[in-house]
Amino acid sequence: LSGFEWFAHCFMSVNPDANRAREEAAAFLGGNYQQDFNPLLDRVAVAGTPADGIRRLQGFVDAGAQHIVILLATRENPQLLRERIVNDVLPAVAEMQTSGAQ
């Protein structure tokens, strides 16, 4: 596996209201796959507050992911979700990496 790099593909929804983020992610995934994703959500998506998102993404990095692909898990306002992830989640994960904090 010389040269192999680990990726994590994450469906993601963050919102100051964790329940709202979870509802959006479950509705997005359920609409795509025609099933109730509420019981599976924590296994297949990163959904919650920005702090929850930071913690979950950091877990992937700690497990060895060198690249993270984020798929927006919303139909309601993808631009707002993108801004939340870019402004509220990714800088904190990057800071943890540069400071060595885990």
HELIX and SHEET records of a PDB file:
HELIX    1   1 ALA A   18  TYR A   33  1                                  16    
HELIX    2   2 ASN A   38  LEU A   40  5                                   3    
HELIX    3   3 LEU A   41  VAL A   44  1                                   4    
HELIX    4   4 PRO A   50  ASP A   62  1                                  13    
HELIX    5   5 PRO A   78  ARG A   84  1                                   7    
HELIX    6   6 ILE A   85  VAL A   89  3                                   5    
HELIX    7   7 LEU A   90  SER A   99  1                                  10    
SHEET    1   A 3 ALA A  45  GLY A  48  0                                        
SHEET    2   A 3 PHE A   7  VAL A  14  1                                        
SHEET    3   A 3 HIS A  67  LEU A  72  1                                        
END                                                                             
